[in-house]
Every structure is written in C-alpha cells, then in structure tokens.
Amino acid sequence: MQESPVTLKSLLFTLLVSIFVLLIVFIFQFTDSRTKIVFCDVGQGDAAYIRIRNQIDLLIDAGPDHKVLQCLGKYMPFWDREIELAFITHEDLDHYGGFIHIIDRYRVGKLISVDYKNAGKSYQRLEQKAKSKRIPLEFYFTGDKIRILDSYILFFWPPEGLKTADDNEYSLVFLFQEKNFKLLFTGDSSPKALQKLTRLNTKKDLFRLKNVDILKVPHHGSCLGLTSSFLKLADPEVAVISVGLDNSYGHPRKQILDLLEAQNIEIKRTDKNGDIKFILEE
C-alpha cells in the first residue's frame, strides 16, 4: 500500500504558516489607523463603506440585495461586528435592500434615512425589522452636522418639511470631511434638488462644497441627476459612478460621461473597476 504523501510534520508546518500569516494580517489591520473608503460593487445600486481611523464604521446605502455582505466581509475587520452609522440616501430598493440582510449579521448603532412618507411595503418591512432590533431611525436636514472623531458629516439636503411629488428630490446630499479631504454623497438627487440646495445653504457651507476630492455621481450617471453647474461648483478630482454592468437603464449616460471628461475629471465606475478603494493619508 502506497503511503500518503501528507505527513503529520507537513500538516503542522502548514498550520503554523497559516497562523503566522493570519497574525501578520491581524497586526497590520489592527495598527493601521488610516481612514479607508470603499465604493462596493453591488450591481445596479449604491453602497459605500467608510472605516474612520480604524475605529468607526459607516455604511452609506447597501445596494439592492445581499451582495453588500461580500464587500463588508472583505474590507471590514473580522473582529468588528458593529456599524455605528448607516445611511439610506434614497428610498428605492437599490439603496436599502441590503440592509434587510445586514441588520441580521451586524449590530447597527443608528439608521439615518429619508423623511419620505410614501415609501413602499418592502421599505416599511425594513423599518419594522430595524424597530424590532431596537435600531434608532433618525432624519437629518439641511445644515445638520455629525462629528465623528476628527471627521464630520455636513448635510446639504433635504430641507426640513420638504414636500414634492418627485421622490428623487428627497435624496440625502451630504459631505464627509476628514481634515482637507472631502467626499460628497448625492444619492439619486435630481437637477432641481441640486439647484435648490445651492440657494438654501449659507455661503460658508457652499464653500465646503467646492473643490471636493471625490463626488459620488447622483443617480448612477442618469441624465436626471448631475448638472453642469453643480459639477462646476463641486469641481471634483474623481467622480465615482456606482452602476451595474449592462444595466437596462443605460446608465451611465454618455451625456454625463462627456460632461465629466470635458472637465478632465477622473472617472471610476463599479461596473468597470469593481470595488473602488481609497485610503486617506494621515
């Protein structure tokens, strides 16, 4: 009978090497205090994960389904099972669907959503599920601010008491800023909402909108989102488009891509680039 080529010695050696590699990975992850940002490839939908100073986890939207779990499993430290702040920027399934799965796997400290009264039944089920998990649901409006360590989030839209028939106008628009780095989230904002917000905000706040490092392009690159005037105001270095490969909507539209290219803005797309990662220097 032929002896097995696998010996106890080789098994022990493999086990020790595996433990050593895992230990190195753990030490590197544990000691790296840089803020990390990932725009998750969740198909036709939005999801962005931010880990601030290797301490606080933010999730901005969660895509339409369970795919966001793969992104969190890949980039969120395995020992951390809490998302301190979660945001729903728009009450369409492609923004909140993944939260139905997330709140079963992670502790969520607070859920910040859109104050839209005509949400569908699936969103109402998410609200009930969050309530059963004792997850607070809160709304933030123009001028509100959240400070997190040495970072902050400034809300530009919507204004409190907004009433409109266009659900896209309720989309959250807010800035994440750490030191001089600025990232602008825009949900599925409409051209009308983007125009209005520049009138409602103070000159001081609008100054913060200028020269952002990264712009999350609204509405997956739809023509019913980004405008030339808003793009000139934000003047980003990088534009990120969260979009599904060969989606039925034709997103992103050539008109939007041409607009970005005309201003020499670097374009990154989840359908072309997969997960899009940024690491902030200390």
LUMTORLO-871155 format. One record per residue (C-alpha): residue number from 0; x, y, z. Coordinates in Angstrom, 3 decimals. Layout:
! LUMTORLO-871155
{dovex->NUM x->X y->Y z->Z} $
...
! end
This chain:
! LUMTORLO-871155
{dovex->0 x->0.000 y->0.000 z->0.000} $
{dovex->1 x->1.339 y->3.401 z->-1.013} $
{dovex->2 x->1.983 y->5.806 z->1.850} $
{dovex->3 x->0.175 y->9.137 z->1.890} $
{dovex->4 x->2.483 y->11.987 z->0.869} $
{dovex->5 x->0.883 y->14.118 z->3.623} $
{dovex->6 x->2.653 y->13.674 z->6.941} $
{dovex->7 x->1.914 y->14.996 z->10.404} $
{dovex->8 x->5.040 y->17.134 z->10.142} $
{dovex->9 x->3.873 y->18.787 z->6.901} $
{dovex->10 x->0.400 y->19.382 z->8.351} $
{dovex->11 x->1.872 y->21.070 z->11.422} $
{dovex->12 x->4.157 y->23.191 z->9.243} $
{dovex->13 x->1.204 y->24.299 z->7.079} $
{dovex->14 x->-0.832 y->25.107 z->10.185} $
{dovex->15 x->1.975 y->27.198 z->11.707} $
{dovex->16 x->2.490 y->29.116 z->8.464} $
{dovex->17 x->-1.258 y->29.802 z->8.242} $
{dovex->18 x->-1.342 y->31.063 z->11.836} $
{dovex->19 x->1.688 y->33.246 z->11.186} $
{dovex->20 x->0.096 y->34.785 z->8.063} $
{dovex->21 x->-3.184 y->35.437 z->9.895} $
{dovex->22 x->-1.262 y->37.038 z->12.762} $
{dovex->23 x->0.571 y->39.372 z->10.386} $
{dovex->24 x->-2.701 y->40.334 z->8.691} $
{dovex->25 x->-4.336 y->40.960 z->12.072} $
{dovex->26 x->-1.451 y->43.131 z->13.315} $
{dovex->27 x->-1.423 y->45.136 z->10.084} $
{dovex->28 x->-5.180 y->45.711 z->10.158} $
{dovex->29 x->-5.226 y->46.468 z->13.877} $
{dovex->30 x->-2.420 y->49.026 z->13.773} $
{dovex->31 x->-3.308 y->50.786 z->10.507} $
{dovex->32 x->-5.206 y->53.893 z->11.639} $
{dovex->33 x->-5.782 y->55.408 z->8.201} $
{dovex->34 x->-9.361 y->56.047 z->7.110} $
{dovex->35 x->-10.482 y->53.736 z->4.312} $
{dovex->36 x->-13.300 y->54.247 z->1.811} $
{dovex->37 x->-14.770 y->51.576 z->-0.445} $
{dovex->38 x->-17.466 y->52.011 z->-3.064} $
{dovex->39 x->-18.814 y->48.487 z->-3.201} $
{dovex->40 x->-19.662 y->46.771 z->-6.454} $
{dovex->41 x->-23.239 y->45.727 z->-5.689} $
{dovex->42 x->-24.567 y->45.766 z->-9.240} $
{dovex->43 x->-27.187 y->48.361 z->-10.130} $
{dovex->44 x->-27.291 y->50.179 z->-6.816} $
{dovex->45 x->-25.348 y->52.260 z->-4.308} $
{dovex->46 x->-23.233 y->51.133 z->-1.358} $
{dovex->47 x->-20.180 y->52.782 z->0.192} $
{dovex->48 x->-18.260 y->51.683 z->3.280} $
{dovex->49 x->-16.089 y->54.027 z->5.357} $
{dovex->50 x->-13.916 y->52.957 z->8.278} $
{dovex->51 x->-12.796 y->56.062 z->10.132} $
{dovex->52 x->-9.388 y->55.820 z->11.816} $
{dovex->53 x->-9.821 y->52.049 z->12.154} $
{dovex->54 x->-12.459 y->52.691 z->14.822} $
{dovex->55 x->-15.842 y->53.788 z->13.454} $
{dovex->56 x->-17.767 y->52.128 z->10.630} $
{dovex->57 x->-20.151 y->53.945 z->8.303} $
{dovex->58 x->-22.272 y->52.372 z->5.587} $
{dovex->59 x->-23.876 y->54.678 z->3.055} $
{dovex->60 x->-26.602 y->52.689 z->1.273} $
{dovex->61 x->-26.476 y->48.924 z->0.896} $
{dovex->62 x->-27.381 y->48.046 z->-2.674} $
{dovex->63 x->-30.434 y->46.012 z->-3.704} $
{dovex->64 x->-29.628 y->42.654 z->-2.110} $
{dovex->65 x->-27.111 y->40.552 z->-0.153} $
{dovex->66 x->-24.048 y->41.439 z->-2.297} $
{dovex->67 x->-23.067 y->44.162 z->0.157} $
{dovex->68 x->-22.259 y->41.437 z->2.696} $
{dovex->69 x->-19.390 y->40.270 z->0.471} $
{dovex->70 x->-17.968 y->43.786 z->0.436} $
{dovex->71 x->-18.177 y->44.162 z->4.213} $
{dovex->72 x->-16.698 y->40.704 z->4.700} $
{dovex->73 x->-13.744 y->41.687 z->2.545} $
{dovex->74 x->-12.974 y->45.152 z->3.931} $
{dovex->75 x->-14.409 y->45.334 z->7.439} $
{dovex->76 x->-12.129 y->43.811 z->10.113} $
{dovex->77 x->-13.344 y->40.346 z->11.038} $
{dovex->78 x->-13.348 y->41.127 z->14.759} $
{dovex->79 x->-15.673 y->44.128 z->14.366} $
{dovex->80 x->-19.389 y->43.357 z->14.065} $
{dovex->81 x->-20.828 y->46.824 z->14.600} $
{dovex->82 x->-21.730 y->49.510 z->12.064} $
{dovex->83 x->-22.041 y->52.666 z->14.114} $
{dovex->84 x->-23.825 y->54.770 z->11.471} $
{dovex->85 x->-25.852 y->53.574 z->8.491} $
{dovex->86 x->-27.393 y->55.867 z->5.877} $
{dovex->87 x->-30.173 y->55.374 z->3.354} $
{dovex->88 x->-29.845 y->58.214 z->0.855} $
{dovex->89 x->-32.924 y->57.303 z->-1.178} $
{dovex->90 x->-35.923 y->55.058 z->-0.548} $
{dovex->91 x->-35.548 y->52.860 z->-3.620} $
{dovex->92 x->-34.638 y->49.193 z->-3.206} $
{dovex->93 x->-31.252 y->49.638 z->-4.906} $
{dovex->94 x->-30.215 y->51.793 z->-1.936} $
{dovex->95 x->-31.736 y->49.996 z->1.063} $
{dovex->96 x->-32.328 y->46.353 z->0.063} $
{dovex->97 x->-29.041 y->45.134 z->1.510} $
{dovex->98 x->-29.893 y->46.479 z->4.971} $
{dovex->99 x->-32.519 y->43.770 z->5.321} $
{dovex->100 x->-29.609 y->41.276 z->5.383} $
{dovex->101 x->-27.125 y->43.490 z->7.234} $
{dovex->102 x->-29.161 y->44.006 z->10.375} $
{dovex->103 x->-29.289 y->40.226 z->10.803} $
{dovex->104 x->-25.481 y->39.965 z->10.665} $
{dovex->105 x->-24.244 y->43.191 z->12.274} $
{dovex->106 x->-25.159 y->45.482 z->15.115} $
{dovex->107 x->-26.263 y->48.847 z->13.723} $
{dovex->108 x->-25.969 y->51.811 z->16.068} $
{dovex->109 x->-28.176 y->54.232 z->14.159} $
{dovex->110 x->-30.024 y->54.306 z->10.849} $
{dovex->111 x->-30.300 y->57.677 z->9.134} $
{dovex->112 x->-32.880 y->57.748 z->6.378} $
{dovex->113 x->-35.028 y->59.997 z->4.217} $
{dovex->114 x->-38.193 y->61.595 z->5.582} $
{dovex->115 x->-40.359 y->60.374 z->2.703} $
{dovex->116 x->-43.932 y->59.442 z->3.581} $
{dovex->117 x->-44.809 y->57.274 z->0.548} $
{dovex->118 x->-42.263 y->54.501 z->0.958} $
{dovex->119 x->-43.168 y->51.060 z->-0.414} $
{dovex->120 x->-44.044 y->47.951 z->1.553} $
{dovex->121 x->-40.545 y->46.463 z->1.419} $
{dovex->122 x->-39.106 y->49.627 z->2.947} $
{dovex->123 x->-41.796 y->49.540 z->5.615} $
{dovex->124 x->-40.747 y->45.962 z->6.403} $
{dovex->125 x->-37.178 y->47.181 z->6.827} $
{dovex->126 x->-38.399 y->49.875 z->9.219} $
{dovex->127 x->-40.260 y->47.264 z->11.270} $
{dovex->128 x->-37.253 y->44.961 z->11.285} $
{dovex->129 x->-34.992 y->47.802 z->12.449} $
{dovex->130 x->-37.505 y->48.641 z->15.159} $
{dovex->131 x->-37.540 y->45.028 z->16.341} $
{dovex->132 x->-33.729 y->45.187 z->16.601} $
{dovex->133 x->-34.033 y->48.461 z->18.547} $
{dovex->134 x->-32.119 y->50.379 z->15.900} $
{dovex->135 x->-32.942 y->54.101 z->16.134} $
{dovex->136 x->-34.225 y->55.637 z->12.883} $
{dovex->137 x->-33.418 y->59.344 z->12.507} $
{dovex->138 x->-33.733 y->62.095 z->9.913} $
{dovex->139 x->-31.223 y->64.866 z->9.217} $
{dovex->140 x->-31.800 y->68.033 z->7.235} $
{dovex->141 x->-30.049 y->70.994 z->5.626} $
{dovex->142 x->-27.458 y->72.437 z->7.998} $
{dovex->143 x->-27.314 y->69.447 z->10.368} $
{dovex->144 x->-23.897 y->68.146 z->11.300} $
{dovex->145 x->-22.430 y->64.976 z->12.817} $
{dovex->146 x->-18.917 y->64.941 z->14.279} $
{dovex->147 x->-17.047 y->61.632 z->14.348} $
{dovex->148 x->-13.561 y->61.738 z->15.909} $
{dovex->149 x->-11.745 y->64.364 z->13.804} $
{dovex->150 x->-14.136 y->63.948 z->10.846} $
{dovex->151 x->-17.599 y->65.322 z->10.293} $
{dovex->152 x->-20.654 y->64.961 z->8.091} $
{dovex->153 x->-22.475 y->68.066 z->6.886} $
{dovex->154 x->-25.963 y->67.759 z->5.403} $
{dovex->155 x->-26.874 y->69.987 z->2.475} $
{dovex->156 x->-30.221 y->68.451 z->1.508} $
{dovex->157 x->-33.147 y->67.973 z->2.025} $
{dovex->158 x->-34.574 y->70.908 z->3.968} $
{dovex->159 x->-36.897 y->70.064 z->6.844} $
{dovex->160 x->-40.547 y->69.994 z->5.808} $
{dovex->161 x->-39.849 y->69.401 z->2.125} $
{dovex->162 x->-42.952 y->68.442 z->0.122} $
{dovex->163 x->-42.626 y->67.351 z->-3.507} $
{dovex->164 x->-44.067 y->64.702 z->-5.808} $
{dovex->165 x->-40.603 y->63.699 z->-7.047} $
{dovex->166 x->-39.148 y->61.132 z->-4.640} $
{dovex->167 x->-35.632 y->61.745 z->-6.019} $
{dovex->168 x->-35.753 y->65.241 z->-4.536} $
{dovex->169 x->-35.768 y->63.730 z->-1.039} $
{dovex->170 x->-32.340 y->62.142 z->-1.591} $
{dovex->171 x->-29.750 y->62.924 z->1.058} $
{dovex->172 x->-26.856 y->65.103 z->-0.059} $
{dovex->173 x->-24.042 y->65.308 z->2.480} $
{dovex->174 x->-20.325 y->65.859 z->2.743} $
{dovex->175 x->-17.896 y->63.587 z->4.555} $
{dovex->176 x->-14.790 y->65.543 z->5.503} $
{dovex->177 x->-11.600 y->64.499 z->7.255} $
{dovex->178 x->-9.049 y->67.299 z->7.540} $
{dovex->179 x->-8.745 y->68.631 z->3.977} $
{dovex->180 x->-10.246 y->65.584 z->2.293} $
{dovex->181 x->-13.845 y->65.949 z->1.066} $
{dovex->182 x->-16.230 y->63.322 z->-0.288} $
{dovex->183 x->-19.689 y->64.354 z->-1.486} $
{dovex->184 x->-22.583 y->61.887 z->-1.498} $
{dovex->185 x->-25.605 y->62.741 z->-3.650} $
{dovex->186 x->-27.983 y->59.750 z->-3.590} $
{dovex->187 x->-30.370 y->59.902 z->-6.543} $
{dovex->188 x->-30.641 y->63.686 z->-6.443} $
{dovex->189 x->-32.469 y->65.424 z->-9.271} $
{dovex->190 x->-31.211 y->68.512 z->-11.145} $
{dovex->191 x->-33.959 y->70.528 z->-9.451} $
{dovex->192 x->-32.840 y->69.490 z->-5.964} $
{dovex->193 x->-29.175 y->70.207 z->-6.742} $
{dovex->194 x->-30.138 y->73.657 z->-7.983} $
{dovex->195 x->-32.298 y->74.397 z->-4.945} $
{dovex->196 x->-29.695 y->73.333 z->-2.398} $
{dovex->197 x->-27.244 y->75.939 z->-3.647} $
{dovex->198 x->-29.827 y->78.595 z->-2.744} $
{dovex->199 x->-30.742 y->77.227 z->0.681} $
{dovex->200 x->-27.250 y->76.779 z->2.108} $
{dovex->201 x->-25.132 y->79.566 z->3.535} $
{dovex->202 x->-22.063 y->80.905 z->1.740} $
{dovex->203 x->-19.906 y->79.239 z->4.381} $
{dovex->204 x->-21.484 y->75.831 z->3.724} $
{dovex->205 x->-21.392 y->76.255 z->-0.054} $
{dovex->206 x->-17.684 y->76.989 z->0.204} $
{dovex->207 x->-17.292 y->73.482 z->1.662} $
{dovex->208 x->-18.950 y->72.096 z->-1.463} $
{dovex->209 x->-16.198 y->73.497 z->-3.648} $
{dovex->210 x->-13.147 y->71.536 z->-4.736} $
{dovex->211 x->-14.234 y->68.181 z->-3.361} $
{dovex->212 x->-11.837 y->65.308 z->-3.787} $
{dovex->213 x->-14.479 y->62.719 z->-4.689} $
{dovex->214 x->-18.009 y->63.145 z->-5.998} $
{dovex->215 x->-20.422 y->60.228 z->-5.883} $
{dovex->216 x->-22.263 y->60.962 z->-9.125} $
{dovex->217 x->-26.016 y->61.125 z->-8.491} $
{dovex->218 x->-28.483 y->58.565 z->-9.808} $
{dovex->219 x->-25.880 y->56.153 z->-11.253} $
{dovex->220 x->-24.956 y->58.581 z->-14.030} $
{dovex->221 x->-28.518 y->59.202 z->-15.190} $
{dovex->222 x->-29.319 y->62.349 z->-17.171} $
{dovex->223 x->-31.813 y->63.091 z->-14.385} $
{dovex->224 x->-29.045 y->63.801 z->-11.896} $
{dovex->225 x->-25.779 y->65.647 z->-12.327} $
{dovex->226 x->-25.813 y->69.099 z->-13.929} $
{dovex->227 x->-23.028 y->71.172 z->-15.436} $
{dovex->228 x->-23.483 y->73.990 z->-12.912} $
{dovex->229 x->-23.340 y->71.665 z->-9.898} $
{dovex->230 x->-20.295 y->69.896 z->-11.286} $
{dovex->231 x->-18.510 y->73.215 z->-11.711} $
{dovex->232 x->-19.349 y->74.110 z->-8.119} $
{dovex->233 x->-18.088 y->70.816 z->-6.671} $
{dovex->234 x->-15.144 y->70.612 z->-9.118} $
{dovex->235 x->-14.084 y->67.094 z->-8.011} $
{dovex->236 x->-10.812 y->65.368 z->-8.793} $
{dovex->237 x->-12.527 y->61.972 z->-9.034} $
{dovex->238 x->-16.104 y->61.063 z->-9.959} $
{dovex->239 x->-17.393 y->57.677 z->-8.807} $
{dovex->240 x->-20.351 y->56.102 z->-10.586} $
{dovex->241 x->-21.995 y->53.184 z->-8.809} $
{dovex->242 x->-23.694 y->51.218 z->-11.559} $
{dovex->243 x->-24.446 y->47.686 z->-12.714} $
{dovex->244 x->-22.795 y->46.099 z->-15.737} $
{dovex->245 x->-25.003 y->46.211 z->-18.857} $
{dovex->246 x->-27.938 y->47.533 z->-16.829} $
{dovex->247 x->-31.312 y->48.017 z->-18.528} $
{dovex->248 x->-31.374 y->51.772 z->-17.800} $
{dovex->249 x->-28.378 y->52.593 z->-19.965} $
{dovex->250 x->-26.507 y->54.099 z->-17.009} $
{dovex->251 x->-24.212 y->55.940 z->-17.048} $
{dovex->252 x->-25.416 y->58.121 z->-19.883} $
{dovex->253 x->-22.937 y->59.360 z->-22.473} $
{dovex->254 x->-24.057 y->62.910 z->-21.755} $
{dovex->255 x->-22.852 y->62.609 z->-18.148} $
{dovex->256 x->-19.575 y->60.922 z->-19.117} $
{dovex->257 x->-18.918 y->63.668 z->-21.663} $
{dovex->258 x->-19.643 y->66.289 z->-19.004} $
{dovex->259 x->-17.082 y->64.749 z->-16.651} $
{dovex->260 x->-14.470 y->64.262 z->-19.347} $
{dovex->261 x->-14.847 y->67.865 z->-20.513} $
{dovex->262 x->-13.651 y->68.973 z->-17.065} $
{dovex->263 x->-10.798 y->66.428 z->-17.023} $
{dovex->264 x->-12.273 y->64.616 z->-14.049} $
{dovex->265 x->-11.070 y->61.079 z->-13.403} $
{dovex->266 x->-13.970 y->58.655 z->-13.730} $
{dovex->267 x->-14.226 y->55.433 z->-11.737} $
{dovex->268 x->-17.124 y->53.017 z->-12.254} $
{dovex->269 x->-18.075 y->49.937 z->-10.292} $
{dovex->270 x->-19.203 y->48.160 z->-13.470} $
{dovex->271 x->-15.709 y->48.627 z->-14.939} $
{dovex->272 x->-13.467 y->48.777 z->-11.858} $
{dovex->273 x->-15.308 y->46.578 z->-9.360} $
{dovex->274 x->-14.876 y->47.745 z->-5.761} $
{dovex->275 x->-13.322 y->51.217 z->-5.752} $
{dovex->276 x->-10.961 y->51.818 z->-2.831} $
{dovex->277 x->-9.393 y->54.941 z->-1.362} $
{dovex->278 x->-7.041 y->55.241 z->1.631} $
{dovex->279 x->-6.587 y->58.643 z->3.265} $
{dovex->280 x->-3.114 y->59.647 z->4.311} $
{dovex->281 x->-2.652 y->60.638 z->7.953} $
! end
